[in-house]
Amino acid sequence: MTVRTRFAPSPTGLLHIGSARTALFNYLFARHHGGAFLLRIEDTDRERSTDAATQVILEGLDWLGLTRDEQTVFQSTRVARHAEVAHQLLAQGQAYYCYCTAEELRQMREQALAEGRSPRYDGRWRDRDPREAPAGVKPAIRLKAPRDGDTVVEDLVQGTVRVANAEMDDLIILRSDGTPTYLHAVVVDDHDMAITHVIRGDDHLTNTFRQVRIYQAIGWEPPAFAHIPLIHGADGAKLSKRHGAVSVLEFREDGFLPEALRNYLLRLGWSHGDLEVVDSDEAIRLFDIHAVNRGASRMDYAKLTNLNGIYIRKADDDRLTHEVLRRLAHRPDLSLGSIAAGRIRALMPQLKERAKTLVELADSAAFLAKVVPLPMEPKAAGQLTAEARLLLRDVGETLAATDFSTQSLDAALRGFAERTGRKLGQVAQPLRAALTGSTVSPGIDATLAALGRDEALARIAAAST
């Protein structure tokens, strides 16, 4: 058997981080077994589905690196097929026409609630002769589901779960306007796409019992099911905007690397011993759906941020330079071009050591593209006392005599400090302020080398006057 999984979002909003984890688990499971990972856009709700939301889903999946193996299926293009199967069930006696009006269904619901019962369809058209149908009422098609016994699902995460058939009513599979219901459309699509494993959130578990009954009625083998727990905020409540970013593209804009977010989502509800940092290839090799926890996971933004810092330090410097330039491109106070790009690239090995997000990395690199005279942060301005300005003039003369390699710059600064009876920090701090406009930067020798002779000396001169 070739494993085939699918991610099936509705294009009605952003790609939520919980949905992204579901997509990741489907992707990893398929890749682990050498199978196929597919995408289906469940866009039958035409009032709420939008092309923009579809594009957000595709963009988010592409950014995360969750490549699909076949063309995307759009559920809205398969309405005729859904209706065909519904009429097939009707012809086989597994479904029936229901002529209940909206008013009858409302009264049925109100009566059940008044009697303390769960509101369910009472089956009044289940065995009635269609010739008794009221004039002018278009019928829906309902599944004639079993009323005795249990429906049992052997879930790969939740274990054996069951529900009494008496607790479920005869669900509508085709509405009176000829459109399929969600539960019916999903069964037909999964069957026709030859899906072998349905991995989705455990909020779908109730749906699964109903869908299994459709599979049984039509005589199709159901896929294996795995219902993974939801993601909560740190307070145990359903994850929402008040906890922080919740959509995939928000995390991108907040400066997270896709591989870091993938790693974090993998570990959010799945574990392999004490392993924390798991690259993509290792994740595919190790992933096992049976290792997914049954309990809800809690989003820890601090842990994600720390993990992102690890991946930034491991990332290619050219790639990081590109990301930084993209994030700085909107700033009118910077002079971005090949010279600034070269400085950023030269200092990237040091810049990335402290950054935990690409936003932090871009902010820390911005000084390399600023124009003399530099704007000074208050603490940096405080470093440039009259005495410090005199010191900077002497330091500038000393540095001008070097070849501006990091080694010679370091040696020159240490020699200057020793000759003038100062500690190296007493020299480096006003120099850092002059070069960066702040009190924080990578090593002063590397910063000088990245700026280059002309720019570094120009900044020192501007700060010393």
C-alpha positions as CSV (number, residue, x, y, z in Angstrom):
1,M,0.0,0.0,0.0
2,T,1.3,3.5,-0.9
3,V,0.6,5.9,1.9
4,R,-1.4,9.0,0.8
5,T,-2.2,11.8,3.1
6,R,-3.9,15.1,2.6
7,F,-4.2,18.5,4.1
8,A,-7.7,19.9,3.5
9,P,-8.2,23.5,4.8
10,S,-11.1,25.8,4.2
11,P,-10.1,29.0,2.5
12,T,-12.0,31.3,4.9
13,G,-9.2,33.0,6.7
14,L,-5.5,32.9,7.6
15,L,-3.4,29.7,7.8
16,H,-3.6,29.1,11.6
17,I,-0.5,27.7,13.3
18,G,-2.6,24.7,14.4
19,S,-3.6,23.9,10.8
20,A,0.1,24.3,9.8
21,R,1.1,21.6,12.3
22,T,-1.6,19.3,10.9
23,A,-0.2,19.9,7.5
24,L,3.3,19.2,8.8
25,F,2.3,15.9,10.4
26,N,0.6,14.8,7.2
27,Y,3.7,15.8,5.2
28,L,6.1,14.0,7.5
29,F,4.0,10.8,7.8
30,A,3.8,10.6,4.0
31,R,7.5,11.3,3.5
32,H,8.5,8.8,6.2
33,H,6.6,6.1,4.4
34,G,7.7,7.1,0.9
35,G,4.2,8.1,0.1
36,A,2.4,11.2,-1.3
37,F,1.2,14.4,0.4
38,L,-1.7,16.1,-1.2
39,L,-3.6,19.4,-0.8
40,R,-7.4,19.8,-1.1
41,I,-9.0,23.2,-0.8
42,E,-12.4,22.7,0.8
43,D,-14.1,25.7,-0.8
44,T,-17.7,24.6,-1.1
45,D,-18.8,27.4,1.3
46,R,-18.8,30.0,-1.5
47,E,-20.0,32.8,0.7
48,R,-17.0,32.6,3.0
49,S,-14.3,31.1,0.8
50,T,-12.0,33.6,-1.0
51,D,-9.3,33.4,-3.5
52,A,-7.1,35.6,-1.2
53,A,-7.4,33.1,1.6
54,T,-6.5,30.3,-0.8
55,Q,-3.3,32.2,-1.8
56,V,-2.4,32.7,1.9
57,I,-2.7,28.9,2.4
58,L,-0.5,28.2,-0.6
59,E,2.0,30.9,0.4
60,G,2.2,29.6,3.9
61,L,2.7,26.0,2.9
62,D,5.4,27.0,0.3
63,W,7.2,29.1,2.9
64,L,7.2,26.2,5.4
65,G,8.6,23.9,2.6
66,L,5.7,21.5,2.7
67,T,5.8,20.5,-1.0
68,R,2.8,18.7,-2.5
69,D,3.0,15.8,-4.8
70,E,0.0,16.3,-7.1
71,Q,-2.1,19.2,-8.3
72,T,-4.3,20.9,-5.8
73,V,-7.9,19.6,-5.7
74,F,-10.6,22.2,-5.3
75,Q,-13.7,20.7,-3.6
76,S,-16.0,23.1,-5.4
77,T,-15.2,21.6,-8.7
78,R,-16.5,18.2,-7.6
79,V,-20.1,19.0,-6.6
80,A,-21.5,16.8,-9.4
81,R,-19.5,13.9,-8.2
82,H,-20.7,14.4,-4.6
83,A,-24.3,14.5,-5.9
84,E,-23.7,11.3,-8.0
85,V,-22.6,9.3,-4.9
86,A,-25.6,10.7,-2.9
87,H,-28.0,9.4,-5.6
88,Q,-26.1,6.1,-5.7
89,L,-26.8,5.7,-2.0
90,L,-30.4,6.6,-2.6
91,A,-30.7,4.0,-5.3
92,Q,-29.2,1.3,-3.1
93,G,-31.7,2.0,-0.3
94,Q,-28.9,3.4,2.0
95,A,-30.4,6.9,1.8
96,Y,-33.8,8.5,1.5
97,Y,-35.6,11.8,0.5
98,C,-36.5,14.0,3.4
99,Y,-39.2,16.5,2.8
100,C,-39.1,18.3,6.1
101,T,-39.5,22.1,5.9
102,A,-37.3,24.5,7.8
103,E,-40.3,25.2,10.1
104,E,-40.7,21.5,10.9
105,L,-37.0,21.1,11.7
106,R,-37.2,24.2,14.0
107,Q,-40.1,22.8,15.9
108,M,-38.4,19.4,16.2
109,R,-35.3,21.1,17.7
110,E,-37.3,23.2,20.1
111,Q,-39.3,20.2,21.3
112,A,-36.2,18.1,21.9
113,L,-34.6,20.9,23.9
114,A,-37.8,21.4,26.0
115,E,-37.8,17.7,26.8
116,G,-34.1,17.8,27.8
117,R,-33.0,15.8,24.8
118,S,-30.2,16.5,22.3
119,P,-31.7,18.1,19.2
120,R,-31.7,15.5,16.5
121,Y,-33.7,14.7,13.4
122,D,-36.4,12.2,14.4
123,G,-36.4,10.2,11.2
124,R,-40.0,10.9,10.2
125,W,-39.3,10.5,6.5
126,R,-37.0,7.5,6.9
127,D,-39.6,4.9,6.0
128,R,-42.4,7.0,4.5
129,D,-43.6,6.7,1.0
130,P,-42.3,9.6,-1.1
131,R,-45.8,9.9,-2.6
132,E,-46.8,11.5,0.6
133,A,-44.5,14.4,0.0
134,P,-46.0,17.8,0.3
135,A,-46.3,19.8,-2.9
136,G,-43.6,22.3,-3.7
137,V,-41.1,21.1,-1.2
138,K,-37.6,20.2,-2.6
139,P,-36.2,17.2,-0.6
140,A,-32.8,16.8,0.9
141,I,-31.2,13.4,0.9
142,R,-30.4,11.8,4.2
143,L,-28.2,8.8,5.0
144,K,-30.2,5.8,6.4
145,A,-27.8,5.1,9.2
146,P,-27.9,2.1,11.6
147,R,-29.7,2.7,14.9
148,D,-28.4,-0.2,16.8
149,G,-24.9,-1.0,18.1
150,D,-21.9,1.2,18.0
151,T,-19.7,2.9,15.5
152,V,-16.1,2.2,16.4
153,V,-13.0,4.0,15.2
154,E,-9.5,2.5,15.9
155,D,-7.7,5.9,16.0
156,L,-3.9,5.9,15.6
157,V,-3.5,8.6,18.3
158,Q,-6.7,8.4,20.5
159,G,-6.9,4.6,20.5
160,T,-10.3,2.8,20.4
161,V,-13.2,5.3,20.4
162,R,-16.8,4.5,20.0
163,V,-20.2,6.1,20.0
164,A,-23.7,4.5,20.2
165,N,-25.5,4.7,16.9
166,A,-28.6,5.7,18.8
167,E,-26.9,8.9,19.7
168,M,-26.6,10.0,16.0
169,D,-29.4,10.9,13.6
170,D,-29.7,10.4,9.9
171,L,-27.4,13.2,8.5
172,I,-28.1,15.1,5.4
173,I,-25.7,14.3,2.6
174,L,-27.2,16.4,-0.1
175,R,-29.2,19.6,0.6
176,S,-32.4,20.4,-1.0
177,D,-30.6,22.8,-3.4
178,G,-28.5,20.0,-4.6
179,T,-25.3,21.0,-2.8
180,P,-23.4,18.4,-0.7
181,T,-22.8,18.7,3.0
182,Y,-19.2,19.0,4.3
183,L,-19.3,15.5,5.8
184,H,-20.4,13.8,2.6
185,A,-18.1,15.8,0.3
186,V,-15.0,14.9,2.4
187,V,-15.8,11.2,2.3
188,V,-16.2,11.2,-1.5
189,D,-13.1,13.3,-2.0
190,D,-10.9,11.2,0.3
191,H,-12.1,8.0,-1.5
192,D,-11.5,9.4,-5.0
193,M,-8.1,10.7,-4.0
194,A,-7.2,7.3,-2.6
195,I,-6.3,8.8,0.8
196,T,-5.0,6.0,3.1
197,H,-4.6,8.1,6.3
198,V,-6.6,11.0,7.5
199,I,-4.5,13.0,10.1
200,R,-6.4,16.0,11.5
201,G,-7.4,17.8,14.7
202,D,-9.3,16.0,17.3
203,D,-12.1,18.6,17.0
204,H,-13.0,16.5,13.9
205,L,-13.5,13.3,15.9
206,T,-17.3,13.6,16.1
207,N,-17.4,14.1,12.3
208,T,-15.4,10.9,11.9
209,F,-18.1,8.7,13.4
210,R,-20.6,10.1,10.9
211,Q,-18.2,9.8,8.0
212,V,-17.5,6.2,8.8
213,R,-21.2,5.5,8.5
214,I,-21.1,6.9,5.0
215,Y,-18.1,4.7,4.1
216,Q,-20.0,1.7,5.4
217,A,-23.2,2.6,3.5
218,I,-21.5,3.0,0.1
219,G,-19.2,-0.1,0.7
220,W,-15.9,1.7,0.7
221,E,-13.0,0.9,2.9
222,P,-12.4,3.9,5.2
223,P,-8.9,5.3,5.6
224,A,-7.0,5.0,8.9
225,F,-7.7,8.0,11.2
226,A,-5.4,9.9,13.5
227,H,-6.8,12.8,15.5
228,I,-4.2,15.0,16.9
229,P,-4.8,17.3,19.9
230,L,-5.3,21.0,19.5
231,I,-2.8,23.7,20.4
232,H,-3.6,26.0,23.4
233,G,-2.1,29.1,24.7
234,A,0.1,29.1,27.8
235,D,-3.0,29.7,29.9
236,G,-4.6,26.5,28.6
237,A,-7.2,28.4,26.6
238,K,-7.7,28.0,22.9
239,L,-4.9,29.7,21.0
240,S,-5.9,33.1,19.8
241,K,-4.5,36.5,18.9
242,R,-4.3,37.6,22.5
243,H,-1.6,35.0,23.0
244,G,0.5,36.3,20.2
245,A,1.0,35.5,16.5
246,V,-1.3,32.7,15.3
247,S,-1.0,32.6,11.6
248,V,2.0,31.2,9.7
249,L,2.7,34.4,7.7
250,E,2.7,36.4,10.9
251,F,5.5,34.2,12.2
252,R,7.3,34.9,8.9
253,E,7.0,38.6,9.3
254,D,8.0,38.4,13.0
255,G,11.3,37.1,11.8
256,F,11.1,33.3,12.3
257,L,12.8,30.9,9.9
258,P,10.6,28.3,8.4
259,E,12.9,25.4,9.5
260,A,12.7,26.7,13.1
261,L,8.9,26.9,13.0
262,R,8.8,23.4,11.5
263,N,11.0,22.1,14.2
264,Y,9.0,23.7,16.9
265,L,5.7,22.5,15.6
266,L,7.1,19.0,15.3
267,R,7.9,19.0,19.0
268,L,4.6,20.5,19.9
269,G,2.8,17.3,20.7
270,W,5.4,14.8,19.3
271,S,8.5,13.6,21.0
272,H,11.5,11.4,20.5
273,G,13.3,11.1,23.8
274,D,15.1,14.3,24.7
275,L,15.7,15.4,21.2
276,E,14.9,19.1,20.7
277,V,16.7,20.3,17.6
278,V,15.5,18.2,14.6
279,D,16.3,19.1,11.1
280,S,14.0,18.3,8.2
281,D,15.7,15.1,7.1
282,E,15.9,13.7,10.6
283,A,12.2,14.6,11.2
284,I,11.2,12.6,8.2
285,R,13.3,9.7,9.3
286,L,12.0,9.7,12.9
287,F,8.4,10.7,12.6
288,D,5.9,8.2,13.9
289,I,2.2,9.1,14.3
290,H,2.0,6.7,17.3
291,A,4.4,9.1,19.2
292,V,1.9,12.0,19.1
293,N,0.6,12.9,22.5
294,R,-3.1,12.6,23.3
295,G,-3.3,15.8,25.4
296,A,-3.4,19.3,24.1
297,S,-0.1,21.2,23.6
298,R,0.7,24.6,24.9
299,M,2.3,27.3,22.7
300,D,5.5,28.6,24.2
301,Y,6.6,31.7,22.3
302,A,9.8,32.1,24.3
303,K,10.9,28.5,23.5
304,L,10.1,29.0,19.8
305,T,12.2,32.2,19.9
306,N,15.2,30.5,21.5
307,L,15.0,27.7,19.0
308,N,14.8,30.3,16.2
309,G,18.1,31.8,17.5
310,I,19.7,28.3,17.1
311,Y,18.6,28.1,13.5
312,I,19.8,31.6,12.7
313,R,23.2,30.8,14.0
314,K,23.2,27.7,11.7
315,A,21.9,29.5,8.7
316,D,23.8,30.5,5.6
317,D,25.2,34.0,5.8
318,D,24.2,34.9,2.2
319,R,20.7,33.9,2.9
320,L,20.6,35.9,6.1
321,T,22.0,38.9,4.3
322,H,19.2,38.7,1.7
323,E,16.6,38.5,4.5
324,V,18.1,41.5,6.3
325,L,18.3,43.6,3.1
326,R,14.6,42.8,2.4
327,R,13.6,43.9,5.9
328,L,15.6,47.1,5.7
329,A,14.4,48.1,2.3
330,H,11.5,50.1,3.6
331,R,13.6,52.4,5.8
332,P,14.2,55.9,4.3
333,D,17.0,56.7,6.7
334,L,19.3,54.0,5.2
335,S,21.5,54.0,2.1
336,L,21.1,50.5,0.8
337,G,23.1,49.4,-2.1
338,S,26.0,47.0,-3.0
339,I,28.3,48.7,-0.5
340,A,26.0,48.4,2.4
341,A,25.1,44.9,1.4
342,G,28.8,44.0,1.4
343,R,29.3,45.4,4.9
344,I,26.3,43.5,6.2
345,R,27.5,40.3,4.6
346,A,31.0,40.8,6.0
347,L,29.7,41.2,9.6
348,M,27.0,38.6,9.4
349,P,29.0,35.8,11.1
350,Q,29.2,38.1,14.2
351,L,25.7,39.7,13.9
352,K,23.8,36.4,13.9
353,E,25.4,35.2,17.1
354,R,23.1,37.4,19.2
355,A,20.0,37.5,17.2
356,K,16.9,35.4,17.9
357,T,14.7,36.6,15.1
358,L,15.3,38.1,11.7
359,V,13.8,41.3,13.0
360,E,16.5,41.6,15.7
361,L,19.1,40.7,13.1
362,A,18.0,43.5,10.7
363,D,17.8,46.0,13.5
364,S,21.3,45.1,14.6
365,A,22.7,45.4,11.0
366,A,21.0,48.7,10.2
367,F,23.9,50.9,11.4
368,L,26.0,49.5,8.6
369,A,23.7,51.3,6.1
370,K,23.4,54.6,7.9
371,V,24.8,57.9,6.6
372,V,27.3,60.1,8.4
373,P,26.6,61.9,10.7
374,L,25.0,59.0,12.5
375,P,21.9,59.5,14.7
376,M,22.9,58.7,18.3
377,E,20.9,56.7,20.8
378,P,20.9,58.6,24.2
379,K,23.3,56.1,25.9
380,A,25.7,56.3,22.9
381,A,25.6,60.1,22.9
382,G,26.5,60.0,26.6
383,Q,29.7,58.1,25.7
384,L,30.9,61.0,23.6
385,T,32.2,63.3,26.2
386,A,34.8,66.0,25.5
387,E,37.5,63.7,26.7
388,A,36.2,60.8,24.5
389,R,36.2,63.0,21.4
390,L,39.8,63.8,21.9
391,L,40.5,60.1,22.4
392,L,38.7,59.3,19.2
393,R,40.9,61.6,17.2
394,D,44.0,59.7,18.5
395,V,42.4,56.4,17.9
396,G,41.5,57.3,14.4
397,E,45.1,58.2,13.6
398,T,46.2,54.9,15.1
399,L,43.7,52.9,13.1
400,A,44.5,54.7,9.8
401,A,48.0,53.2,10.0
402,T,46.7,49.6,9.9
403,D,45.7,47.5,6.9
404,F,42.2,47.2,8.4
405,S,42.2,43.5,8.9
406,T,40.6,42.3,12.1
407,Q,43.9,41.0,13.4
408,S,45.7,44.3,12.9
409,L,42.8,46.4,14.1
410,D,42.6,44.3,17.3
411,A,46.4,44.6,17.9
412,A,46.3,48.4,17.2
413,L,43.5,48.9,19.7
414,R,45.1,46.9,22.4
415,G,48.4,48.6,21.8
416,F,46.7,52.0,22.0
417,A,45.0,51.1,25.3
418,E,48.2,49.9,26.8
419,R,50.2,53.0,25.7
420,T,47.6,55.4,27.1
421,G,47.1,53.5,30.4
422,R,43.5,52.6,29.6
423,K,41.5,49.4,29.7
424,L,40.4,48.2,26.3
425,G,36.7,48.8,27.2
426,Q,37.5,52.4,27.9
427,V,38.6,52.7,24.3
428,A,36.1,50.4,22.7
429,Q,32.9,52.0,24.1
430,P,33.2,55.5,22.7
431,L,34.6,54.0,19.5
432,R,31.5,51.8,19.3
433,A,29.2,54.8,19.8
434,A,31.0,56.6,17.0
435,L,30.8,53.7,14.6
436,T,27.3,52.5,15.3
437,G,25.3,55.2,17.1
438,S,24.6,52.7,19.8
439,T,26.3,50.9,22.7
440,V,25.9,47.4,21.4
441,S,27.5,45.8,18.4
442,P,29.7,42.8,17.5
443,G,33.4,42.9,18.3
444,I,34.8,46.3,17.6
445,D,37.6,44.9,15.4
446,A,35.1,43.0,13.2
447,T,32.8,46.1,13.1
448,L,35.7,48.3,11.9
449,A,36.7,45.8,9.3
450,A,33.1,45.4,8.0
451,L,32.7,49.2,7.6
452,G,36.0,49.5,5.8
453,R,38.7,52.1,6.2
454,D,37.0,55.1,4.6
455,E,33.7,54.7,6.2
456,A,35.1,53.8,9.7
457,L,37.4,56.8,9.7
458,A,34.7,59.1,8.4
459,R,32.4,58.1,11.3
460,I,35.2,58.5,13.8
461,A,36.0,61.9,12.5
462,A,32.3,63.0,12.6
463,A,31.9,61.9,16.2
464,S,35.1,63.5,17.4
465,T,34.3,67.0,16.2
